[in-house]
Amino acid sequence: MFPPLETKKKIVILGCGFAGLELVKELKKILKDSVEITVVDKSGYFTYNPGLFDFFSGKIKEKDVVLKYEELFKGLNIEFIQDKVINVKTRMKTVNLENSVLKYDFLVVALGSQVKYNHLPRVDNKLFLFDSFNSVKKLSTHINSLMESLKNVKKIETQNKKLTFVVVGGGLTGIELVFDLREKLYKLCRKNGIKKKNLDITLIQEGKILEQLEERVGIKVHDYLEKLNIHVIVGQRVTRVDEHRIYIGDGRAFATDTIIWCGGVMPTKAIFRSDLTTKVDGGIIVNNYLQSVTNPNVYALGDNVHFEHEKKKLSKTYLHAIDKAKYVALNLVNEITGDGEKHGFIPKEDKFWFKLGSWNGIYFKNDFYFDGFFISLGKSLKDKDKYRMIKFRDEFKKLKKNLR
Ligand SMILES: Cc1cc2nc3c(=O)[nH]c(=O)nc-3n(C[C@H](O)[C@H](O)[C@H](O)COP(=O)(O)OP(=O)(O)OC[C@H]3O[C@@H](n4cnc5c(N)ncnc54)[C@H](O)[C@@H]3O)c2cc1C
């Protein structure tokens, strides 16, 4: 049994995605009720992001991609506050939320990332994001009703009108999405009596396709996109979007019905408004123990961290986020109780597994890659299995049982 502390320390965890949720679980497992844990998230539920593609395609349901915090934390003596973090003032050891102010002894920042689209105007009903459960739901509703509204409308065929869809961003999210989008649209064409030739799907990428992976993978995917009649524009930045068109760097403009913005991510704005030490990309600079280099009682993990390993910036994946949480839990326990020792974070090797629609996929690790139908099938089964969702749900159930 862990001895109760005379004065309970208060740990505040900002953000309850992959990193925050794993940390809550690990801390509760080790420290039980000997510390006060407060969790803040602007959302009321955890989202299993990798499952959003299958949710968009209609292959899995809402319950397979979201988990309510209320359900997870029930009976665990965790204070959950659903509110938006505005900033952190480390000098005063406070966190400013939209509706209140919090004090902490130890702070953990796990606010993830947000889509980089600052330079774009808001064009409602045309520009969509693919970064959260709500944004995917909004996009699905838009596409379904757009295609439904054209049901049996002969005009688009007689006038040879094209239904245009543009995906901006040829990174992992944009690529996985564009193939799913094509399949979804083909299905809706069949359902609504629209000819496939009336569709025009374009992918615009500022640099090269999948430039975070090896060039040969990018080339392979580029060829496959073209083989499936997806137009690819590379080396062009989107400069402007208005009610009718999307404009790119070389001066061209395209009429479009729907733009899906997958143009990269950056740490959440709350980090920029805080007095934490960050890199130019906004990532919080941490030492090997994942402690802020300027504020030792502040830890940071997940996507909002700037961490270099062997001179390479760590990629933003949920596996790294979960791993970091395990290290932060042990380091916090050591800090608060003197128990154990501090552990320097050593990231595991990157691996990328993604689908190119239902019939193709890529698995990339250590300069090797495999592609083909079985890679796509395997990824689908893994996501369908709601791998991490089931794991989280079961682990929290087990935790409750052990704490009883
Ligand atoms: C569509 C999509 C598919 C993906 N597929 C994969 C994949 O297949 N494999 C993989 O490894 N990674 C994938 N990722 C990336 C992966 O989801 C992230 O790397 C991972 O979520 C990072 O974990 P995190 O805890 O840092 O951030 P998140 O999981 O994003 O959690 C951050 C939390 O902070 C909350 N938050 C943010 N700002 C505020 C604020 N101001 N106030 C209060 N709360 C706030 C959010 O609501 C969220 O709950 C995907 C991401 C997306 C968007």
The ligand as an SDF file (V2000), in Angstrom:
LIG
                    3D

 53 58  0  0  0  0  0  0  0  0999 V2000
   -7.5090   11.7930  -38.4630 C   0  0  0  0  0  0  0  0  0  0  0  0
   -6.2910   11.4030  -37.6830 C   0  0  0  0  0  0  0  0  0  0  0  0
   -5.7670   10.1310  -37.8250 C   0  0  0  0  0  0  0  0  0  0  0  0
   -4.6360    9.7470  -37.1220 C   0  0  0  0  0  0  0  0  0  0  0  0
   -4.1400    8.4830  -37.3070 N   0  0  0  0  0  0  0  0  0  0  0  0
   -3.0600    8.0800  -36.5850 C   0  0  0  0  0  0  0  0  0  0  0  0
   -2.5470    6.7410  -36.6930 C   0  0  0  0  0  0  0  0  0  0  0  0
   -3.0720    5.9240  -37.4530 O   0  0  0  0  0  0  0  0  0  0  0  0
   -1.4750    6.4170  -35.9290 N   0  0  0  0  0  0  0  0  0  0  0  0
   -0.8730    7.3000  -35.0690 C   0  0  0  0  0  0  0  0  0  0  0  0
    0.0850    6.9490  -34.3800 O   0  0  0  0  0  0  0  0  0  0  0  0
   -1.3300    8.5680  -34.9530 N   0  0  0  0  0  0  0  0  0  0  0  0
   -2.4050    8.9690  -35.6760 C   0  0  0  0  0  0  0  0  0  0  0  0
   -2.8680   10.2550  -35.5550 N   0  0  0  0  0  0  0  0  0  0  0  0
   -2.1370   11.1820  -34.6750 C   0  0  0  0  0  0  0  0  0  0  0  0
   -2.5020   10.9230  -33.2360 C   0  0  0  0  0  0  0  0  0  0  0  0
   -3.9050   11.0350  -33.0720 O   0  0  0  0  0  0  0  0  0  0  0  0
   -1.7600   11.9190  -32.3470 C   0  0  0  0  0  0  0  0  0  0  0  0
   -0.3700   11.7710  -32.4990 O   0  0  0  0  0  0  0  0  0  0  0  0
   -2.1500   11.7000  -30.8890 C   0  0  0  0  0  0  0  0  0  0  0  0
   -3.5240   11.9390  -30.7270 O   0  0  0  0  0  0  0  0  0  0  0  0
   -1.3360   12.6190  -29.9780 C   0  0  0  0  0  0  0  0  0  0  0  0
   -1.7750   12.4530  -28.6750 O   0  0  0  0  0  0  0  0  0  0  0  0
   -1.9090   13.7260  -27.7170 P   0  0  0  0  0  0  0  0  0  0  0  0
   -2.4130   13.2000  -26.4230 O   0  0  0  0  0  0  0  0  0  0  0  0
   -0.6740   14.5200  -27.7520 O   0  0  0  0  0  0  0  0  0  0  0  0
   -3.0100   14.6340  -28.4080 O   0  0  0  0  0  0  0  0  0  0  0  0
   -4.5710   14.3570  -28.5870 P   0  0  0  0  0  0  0  0  0  0  0  0
   -4.8490   12.9180  -28.6090 O   0  0  0  0  0  0  0  0  0  0  0  0
   -4.9760   15.1790  -29.7470 O   0  0  0  0  0  0  0  0  0  0  0  0
   -5.1870   14.9790  -27.2560 O   0  0  0  0  0  0  0  0  0  0  0  0
   -5.1810   16.3450  -26.9670 C   0  0  0  0  0  0  0  0  0  0  0  0
   -6.3740   16.6440  -26.0860 C   0  0  0  0  0  0  0  0  0  0  0  0
   -6.3060   18.0130  -25.6890 O   0  0  0  0  0  0  0  0  0  0  0  0
   -7.5860   18.6190  -25.8040 C   0  0  0  0  0  0  0  0  0  0  0  0
   -7.3720   20.0540  -26.0420 N   0  0  0  0  0  0  0  0  0  0  0  0
   -6.7160   20.6330  -27.0660 C   0  0  0  0  0  0  0  0  0  0  0  0
   -6.6740   21.9570  -26.9110 N   0  0  0  0  0  0  0  0  0  0  0  0
   -7.3210   22.2480  -25.7570 C   0  0  0  0  0  0  0  0  0  0  0  0
   -7.5940   23.4300  -25.0330 C   0  0  0  0  0  0  0  0  0  0  0  0
   -7.1980   24.6400  -25.4490 N   0  0  0  0  0  0  0  0  0  0  0  0
   -8.2830   23.3220  -23.8690 N   0  0  0  0  0  0  0  0  0  0  0  0
   -8.6860   22.1050  -23.3870 C   0  0  0  0  0  0  0  0  0  0  0  0
   -8.4480   20.9540  -24.0300 N   0  0  0  0  0  0  0  0  0  0  0  0
   -7.7710   21.0130  -25.1970 C   0  0  0  0  0  0  0  0  0  0  0  0
   -8.2560   17.8950  -26.9600 C   0  0  0  0  0  0  0  0  0  0  0  0
   -9.6590   17.9460  -26.8380 O   0  0  0  0  0  0  0  0  0  0  0  0
   -7.7080   16.4720  -26.8060 C   0  0  0  0  0  0  0  0  0  0  0  0
   -8.5620   15.6560  -26.0400 O   0  0  0  0  0  0  0  0  0  0  0  0
   -4.0010   10.6610  -36.2440 C   0  0  0  0  0  0  0  0  0  0  0  0
   -4.5360   11.9490  -36.0700 C   0  0  0  0  0  0  0  0  0  0  0  0
   -5.6810   12.3170  -36.7760 C   0  0  0  0  0  0  0  0  0  0  0  0
   -6.2550   13.7040  -36.5940 C   0  0  0  0  0  0  0  0  0  0  0  0
  1  2  1  0
  2  3  1  0
  2 52  2  0
  3  4  2  0
  4  5  1  0
  4 50  1  0
  5  6  2  0
  6  7  1  0
  6 13  1  0
  7  8  2  0
  7  9  1  0
  9 10  1  0
 10 11  2  0
 10 12  1  0
 12 13  2  0
 13 14  1  0
 14 15  1  0
 14 50  1  0
 15 16  1  0
 16 17  1  0
 16 18  1  0
 18 19  1  0
 18 20  1  0
 20 21  1  0
 20 22  1  0
 22 23  1  0
 23 24  1  0
 24 25  2  0
 24 26  1  0
 24 27  1  0
 27 28  1  0
 28 29  2  0
 28 30  1  0
 28 31  1  0
 31 32  1  0
 32 33  1  0
 33 34  1  0
 33 48  1  0
 34 35  1  0
 35 36  1  0
 35 46  1  0
 36 37  1  0
 36 45  1  0
 37 38  2  0
 38 39  1  0
 39 40  1  0
 39 45  2  0
 40 41  1  0
 40 42  2  0
 42 43  1  0
 43 44  2  0
 44 45  1  0
 46 47  1  0
 46 48  1  0
 48 49  1  0
 50 51  2  0
 51 52  1  0
 52 53  1  0
M  END
$$$$
